[in-house]
Amino acid sequence: MRSRGRLRSPDIRRSWAAWRVAGAVIAAATLLAGCSGSGSDSKSTAPPAHIAVTPKDGATGVKPAQPVKVRVEGGRLTRVTLTDADGSKVPGKLSTDNATWSSRGVLDFTSRYTVTASAANADGAPTTSRTTFTTIKPKSELHTAVVPLSGETVGIGLPIQVHFSAPVENRAAVERNLVVESDPAVVGAWHWIDSETVRYRPKEYWTAGTKVTLHVRLQGVDAGNGVYGDEERDIPFTIGRAVRSVVDAKALRMKVYVDGALARTVPVTTGKKGFETRNGIKVVLEKYKLKIMDARTVGISPDDPDYYRLRVHWAIRVTWSGEFVHGAEWSTAAQGRERVSHGCVGMSLSNAKWLFGLTKRGDIIQVVHSPTSKTMELDNGFGDWNLSWSEWTAGSAL
């Protein structure tokens, strides 16, 4: 009998072996194709993100007030750090869409900075950037001396004065970074006295009780000609009660008003012929309980009949050229009757002491009807109020 099992001929066995080999080759090929395909383990096919930094890599002479900017194309920023040579971080802010980053604040002079940025493209593939730059070395640094002092209580007529340590060529940039805030708010403007001095006053006198703050924001500001600002500070001050005195050089009377009400009428003497007291609105500059007044300081020599050297009590200065309001016991008989002084406003010692105690820097002393064409000069103290508002604002760089 024949066996019921299937018998394979040699040809059939050879064909089966060939199929097994072919199957192995196909399987291997399929496995290799899976390593470079587009499955979950595949590499990114999106273009890489491109990071751009301003200032450019290697830049020198960068202005400290210039913000550092980082932007990305074809992706989103994931991290940005700006550090100085010591590794300290400079703050910055990322945009809501993670497309840009900008530094905050002002950099130091003559310093090296490093910007390190990371970004990811549409597929999440990372890109990194590292750039460096150096800030400018200024020819000189700009500092300020400010009137009034921080915390001072001053009169209704005191302007804000900023005196600079170097000439300012780029006045608009500097003026823009001197910010005045007040409560209540006022309409005011800056006026350049010269290249090193600028003053601010309201359109009208300050209101008593006003709180004022000058914000000096000059750090890194380009003042021109290689000069850069190097200050960030605030100067708060307060306007005290309104004290305003009006000297009538014809009637030889001074009326003193406190908060708008007449407080006292005082007999005075003013400048005699050739020494007439200047007309105009003057502002109290400084006070002395005792002041030695020597005529040589105003160009009168000791051999001149008009020479004097006096011990003067309760002296209130209103011009740098030598005008004071003071006690003058030697001219008591002339007070209220004739002009006998060398330009000052003289009164009795008791009246002078009373006025001295009432007065503070910035109070107003106005002279009217003096027989002279001379008016208080702008730079001979604070002659600011003798300019009209249009004349005043014309002196602003803005």
MIVEX-565873 format. One line per 5 residues: their letters; for each residue x, y, z of C-alpha. Coordinates in nm, 2 decimals, decimal comma. Each point is the difference from the previous one (the first is absolute). Example, Ala and Ser with C-alpha at 12.3 -4.5 7.8 and 13.67 -1.06 7.14 Angstrom:
2
as = 1,23/-0,45/0,78 | 0,14/0,34/-0,07
This chain:
398
mrsrg = 0,00/0,00/0,00 | 0,11/0,35/-0,06 | 0,05/0,23/0,30 | -0,27/0,26/0,04 | 0,26/0,28/0,07
rlrsp = 0,09/0,25/-0,27 | 0,33/-0,06/-0,18 | 0,19/0,30/-0,13 | 0,21/-0,02/-0,30 | 0,35/0,16/-0,01
dirrs = -0,13/0,28/-0,22 | -0,27/0,09/0,25 | 0,25/0,00/0,29 | 0,23/0,24/-0,19 | -0,29/0,24/-0,08
waawr = -0,10/0,01/0,37 | 0,35/0,09/0,11 | 0,01/0,28/-0,26 | -0,32/0,14/0,14 | 0,14/0,00/0,35
vagav = 0,31/0,19/-0,10 | -0,21/0,25/-0,20 | -0,23/0,05/0,31 | 0,30/0,08/0,22 | 0,13/0,25/-0,25
iaaat = -0,33/0,18/-0,02 | -0,04/0,01/0,38 | 0,35/0,15/0,03 | -0,07/0,26/-0,26 | -0,33/0,09/0,17
llagc = 0,19/0,05/0,34 | 0,26/0,22/-0,16 | -0,26/0,22/-0,16 | -0,17/0,06/0,34 | 0,32/0,16/0,15
sgsgs = -0,01/0,30/-0,25 | -0,37/0,05/-0,04 | -0,25/0,26/0,13 | -0,12/-0,18/0,31 | 0,02/0,13/0,36
dskst = 0,37/-0,05/0,01 | 0,08/0,19/-0,32 | 0,22/0,32/-0,01 | -0,15/0,35/-0,06 | -0,09/0,09/-0,35
appah = -0,08/0,38/0,09 | 0,27/0,26/-0,07 | 0,21/0,09/0,30 | -0,10/0,31/0,20 | 0,22/0,31/-0,06
iavtp = 0,11/0,22/0,29 | 0,10/0,37/-0,06 | 0,15/0,22/0,27 | 0,04/0,38/0,01 | 0,28/0,12/0,06
kdgat = 0,18/-0,24/-0,24 | 0,26/-0,24/0,12 | 0,33/0,18/0,07 | -0,15/0,35/0,00 | 0,19/0,27/0,19
gvkpa = -0,10/0,35/0,11 | -0,36/-0,11/0,08 | -0,20/0,28/0,17 | -0,11/-0,12/0,35 | -0,36/0,13/-0,04
qpvkv = -0,04/-0,20/-0,32 | -0,22/-0,31/0,07 | 0,14/-0,34/-0,08 | -0,25/-0,18/-0,23 | -0,02/-0,36/-0,10
rvegg = -0,25/-0,13/-0,26 | -0,06/-0,34/-0,16 | -0,13/-0,10/-0,34 | -0,15/-0,34/-0,07 | -0,05/-0,09/0,36
rltrv = -0,04/0,12/0,36 | 0,25/0,12/0,26 | 0,03/-0,23/0,29 | 0,27/0,18/0,21 | 0,20/0,32/-0,02
tltda = 0,26/0,12/0,25 | 0,21/0,32/-0,01 | 0,29/0,01/0,24 | 0,29/0,23/0,08 | 0,36/-0,09/0,04
dgskv = -0,06/-0,11/0,36 | -0,29/-0,23/-0,10 | -0,27/0,23/0,14 | -0,32/-0,02/-0,19 | -0,17/0,30/-0,16
pgkls = -0,38/-0,01/0,02 | -0,20/-0,03/-0,32 | -0,35/-0,09/-0,12 | -0,12/-0,26/-0,25 | -0,29/0,09/-0,23
tdnat = -0,33/-0,19/0,04 | 0,06/-0,19/-0,32 | 0,36/-0,09/0,10 | 0,12/0,16/-0,32 | 0,21/0,29/0,15
wssrg = 0,18/0,09/0,32 | 0,12/0,34/0,12 | 0,22/0,10/0,28 | -0,12/0,24/0,28 | 0,20/0,28/0,15
vldft = 0,33/0,16/-0,09 | 0,33/-0,18/-0,04 | 0,34/0,10/0,15 | 0,26/0,19/-0,18 | 0,31/-0,17/-0,14
srytv = -0,13/-0,35/0,07 | -0,01/-0,33/-0,19 | -0,34/-0,18/-0,02 | -0,10/-0,34/-0,12 | -0,33/-0,10/-0,15
tasaa = -0,10/-0,37/0,01 | -0,32/-0,10/-0,18 | -0,18/-0,32/-0,06 | -0,29/-0,07/-0,24 | -0,20/-0,29/-0,15
nadga = -0,14/-0,04/-0,35 | -0,34/-0,13/-0,09 | 0,10/-0,36/0,08 | 0,17/0,10/0,33 | 0,35/-0,04/-0,13
pttsr = 0,23/0,23/0,20 | 0,23/0,29/-0,12 | 0,24/0,19/0,22 | 0,18/0,33/-0,04 | 0,28/0,17/0,20
ttftt = 0,12/0,35/-0,08 | 0,20/0,27/0,18 | 0,03/0,38/-0,03 | 0,17/0,29/0,19 | -0,16/0,33/0,12
ikpks = 0,15/0,34/-0,07 | 0,27/0,17/0,20 | -0,13/0,36/0,05 | 0,22/0,30/-0,04 | -0,15/0,12/0,33
elhta = -0,30/-0,08/0,22 | -0,27/0,25/0,07 | -0,10/0,07/0,36 | -0,25/0,25/0,14 | -0,03/0,25/0,29
vvpls = -0,37/0,07/0,06 | -0,19/0,29/0,17 | -0,20/-0,05/0,22 | 0,14/-0,27/0,23 | -0,17/-0,33/0,06
getvg = -0,26/0,04/0,27 | 0,02/0,38/0,00 | -0,30/0,23/0,06 | 0,02/0,30/-0,23 | -0,19/0,31/-0,11
iglpi = -0,26/0,03/-0,28 | 0,26/0,16/-0,24 | 0,29/-0,24/0,01 | 0,07/-0,16/-0,33 | 0,16/-0,34/-0,03
qvhfs = 0,36/0,05/-0,11 | 0,23/-0,27/-0,14 | 0,36/0,08/-0,04 | 0,21/-0,25/-0,20 | 0,37/-0,09/0,05
apven = 0,07/0,03/-0,38 | -0,15/0,20/-0,29 | -0,31/-0,16/-0,15 | -0,02/-0,01/-0,38 | -0,29/-0,24/-0,04
raave = -0,24/0,21/0,21 | -0,32/-0,16/-0,12 | 0,11/-0,35/0,11 | 0,11/0,13/0,34 | -0,32/0,21/0,05
rnlvv = -0,22/-0,29/-0,09 | 0,15/-0,20/0,29 | -0,06/0,26/0,26 | -0,36/-0,08/0,11 | -0,20/0,22/0,24
esdpa = -0,30/-0,13/0,18 | -0,21/0,20/0,24 | -0,32/-0,03/0,20 | -0,20/0,20/-0,10 | 0,12/-0,02/-0,35
vvgaw = 0,13/0,32/-0,17 | 0,07/0,13/-0,35 | 0,38/0,06/-0,01 | 0,30/0,00/-0,22 | 0,38/-0,01/-0,01
hwids = 0,21/0,29/-0,11 | 0,38/-0,02/-0,08 | 0,19/0,28/0,17 | 0,33/-0,12/-0,17 | 0,16/-0,32/-0,11
etvry = 0,05/-0,12/0,36 | -0,32/0,13/0,17 | -0,37/-0,07/-0,06 | -0,29/0,12/0,22 | -0,37/-0,11/0,03
rpkey = -0,28/0,22/0,12 | -0,38/-0,02/-0,02 | -0,20/0,24/-0,21 | -0,12/0,17/0,32 | 0,15/-0,01/0,35
wtagt = -0,01/-0,33/0,18 | -0,30/-0,06/0,22 | 0,07/-0,02/0,37 | 0,01/-0,36/0,12 | 0,09/-0,15/-0,34
kvtlh = 0,21/-0,32/0,01 | 0,26/-0,01/-0,27 | 0,25/-0,26/-0,11 | 0,27/0,04/-0,26 | 0,10/-0,33/-0,16
vrlqg = 0,35/0,01/-0,14 | 0,02/-0,29/-0,26 | 0,33/0,07/-0,16 | 0,18/-0,33/0,03 | 0,15/-0,08/-0,34
vdagn = -0,16/0,30/-0,17 | 0,21/0,14/-0,29 | 0,05/0,37/0,08 | 0,21/0,05/-0,31 | 0,37/0,04/-0,07
gvygd = 0,09/-0,33/0,18 | -0,17/0,10/0,32 | -0,24/-0,24/0,16 | -0,23/0,02/0,30 | 0,08/-0,20/0,31
eerdi = -0,28/0,07/0,24 | -0,34/-0,15/0,10 | -0,15/0,18/0,30 | -0,32/0,17/0,14 | -0,01/0,33/0,17
pftig = -0,33/0,06/0,19 | -0,08/0,34/0,15 | -0,30/0,19/0,14 | -0,14/0,35/-0,07 | -0,05/0,18/0,33
ravrs = -0,24/0,28/0,07 | -0,02/0,29/-0,24 | 0,21/0,29/0,11 | 0,02/0,29/-0,25 | 0,14/0,34/0,07
vvdak = -0,05/0,30/-0,23 | 0,24/0,29/0,03 | -0,13/0,34/-0,14 | 0,32/0,20/-0,06 | -0,20/0,31/-0,05
alrmk = -0,22/-0,02/0,31 | 0,29/-0,16/0,19 | -0,23/-0,25/0,15 | 0,02/-0,38/0,00 | -0,32/-0,20/0,03
vyvdg = 0,04/-0,36/0,11 | -0,28/-0,25/-0,08 | -0,03/-0,35/0,16 | -0,23/-0,24/-0,18 | -0,15/0,29/-0,19
alart = -0,08/0,21/0,31 | 0,19/0,32/0,09 | 0,21/-0,07/0,30 | 0,20/0,32/0,05 | 0,09/0,33/-0,17
vpvtt = 0,36/0,09/0,06 | 0,18/0,34/-0,06 | 0,31/-0,05/-0,21 | 0,28/0,18/-0,19 | 0,13/-0,11/-0,34
gkkgf = 0,29/0,08/-0,23 | 0,10/0,36/-0,05 | 0,09/0,17/-0,33 | 0,26/-0,20/-0,18 | -0,07/-0,31/0,22
etrng = -0,37/-0,04/-0,07 | -0,16/-0,33/0,11 | -0,10/-0,22/-0,30 | -0,36/-0,03/-0,08 | -0,16/-0,34/-0,05
ikvvl = -0,09/-0,33/0,17 | 0,28/-0,14/0,21 | 0,03/-0,32/0,19 | 0,16/-0,05/0,34 | 0,34/-0,18/-0,05
ekykl = 0,15/-0,02/0,35 | -0,02/0,15/0,34 | 0,26/0,12/0,26 | -0,06/0,10/0,36 | 0,32/0,21/-0,03
kimda = 0,17/0,09/-0,33 | 0,31/0,21/-0,05 | -0,06/0,22/-0,30 | 0,31/0,14/-0,17 | -0,04/0,23/-0,29
rtvgi = 0,31/-0,14/-0,17 | -0,21/-0,31/-0,09 | -0,21/0,23/-0,23 | 0,30/0,19/-0,15 | 0,02/0,30/0,24
spddp = 0,35/0,06/0,13 | 0,07/0,12/0,35 | 0,11/0,34/-0,12 | -0,34/0,06/-0,16 | -0,24/0,23/0,19
dyyrl = -0,27/-0,27/-0,05 | 0,22/-0,28/0,16 | -0,15/-0,18/0,30 | 0,07/-0,29/0,22 | -0,29/-0,09/0,23
rvhwa = -0,12/-0,26/0,25 | -0,35/-0,07/-0,13 | -0,27/-0,19/0,20 | -0,28/-0,21/-0,14 | 0,12/0,00/-0,36
irvtw = -0,21/-0,16/-0,27 | 0,18/-0,03/-0,34 | -0,21/0,04/-0,32 | 0,28/0,05/-0,27 | 0,35/-0,14/-0,04
sgefv = 0,12/0,35/-0,08 | -0,06/0,11/0,36 | -0,36/0,11/0,05 | -0,14/-0,09/0,34 | -0,30/0,08/0,22
hgaew = 0,14/0,06/0,34 | 0,01/0,19/0,33 | 0,15/0,35/-0,04 | -0,01/0,18/0,33 | 0,23/0,28/-0,14
staaq = -0,27/0,11/-0,24 | -0,30/-0,01/0,23 | -0,08/0,37/-0,05 | -0,01/-0,04/-0,38 | -0,22/-0,31/0,00
grerv = -0,33/0,08/-0,16 | 0,13/0,35/-0,10 | 0,29/-0,03/-0,24 | 0,23/-0,23/-0,20 | 0,34/-0,02/0,16
shgcv = 0,14/-0,35/-0,04 | 0,24/-0,15/-0,25 | -0,27/-0,21/-0,16 | -0,12/-0,21/0,30 | -0,34/0,03/0,16
gmsls = 0,06/0,12/0,36 | -0,24/0,00/0,30 | 0,01/0,01/0,38 | 0,16/-0,28/0,19 | -0,34/-0,11/0,15
nakwl = -0,17/-0,02/-0,34 | 0,30/-0,17/-0,15 | 0,01/-0,27/0,27 | -0,37/-0,06/-0,04 | 0,03/-0,04/-0,38
fgltk = 0,31/-0,22/0,04 | -0,19/-0,24/0,22 | -0,29/-0,01/-0,24 | 0,21/-0,05/-0,32 | 0,13/-0,31/-0,16
rgdii = 0,19/-0,07/-0,32 | -0,22/0,05/-0,30 | -0,23/0,27/0,14 | -0,08/0,29/-0,22 | 0,13/0,35/0,04
qvvhs = -0,12/0,23/-0,28 | 0,12/0,36/-0,05 | -0,22/0,25/-0,19 | 0,03/0,37/-0,09 | 0,38/0,02/0,04
ptskt = 0,13/0,29/-0,21 | 0,22/-0,21/-0,22 | -0,03/-0,20/-0,33 | 0,18/-0,29/0,17 | -0,21/-0,31/0,05
meldn = 0,11/-0,31/0,19 | 0,21/-0,21/-0,24 | -0,08/-0,36/-0,07 | 0,34/-0,13/0,11 | 0,06/0,24/0,29
gfgdw = -0,17/-0,24/0,24 | -0,34/-0,13/-0,10 | -0,15/0,27/-0,24 | -0,22/-0,26/-0,16 | -0,33/0,17/0,08
nlsws = 0,09/0,31/-0,20 | -0,04/-0,20/-0,32 | -0,34/-0,04/-0,16 | -0,12/-0,36/-0,03 | 0,07/0,00/-0,38
ewtag = 0,35/0,14/0,06 | 0,05/-0,27/0,27 | -0,11/-0,30/-0,21 | 0,21/0,13/-0,30 | 0,30/-0,10/0,21
sal = -0,10/-0,37/0,01 | 0,19/-0,24/-0,23 | -0,33/-0,19/-0,05
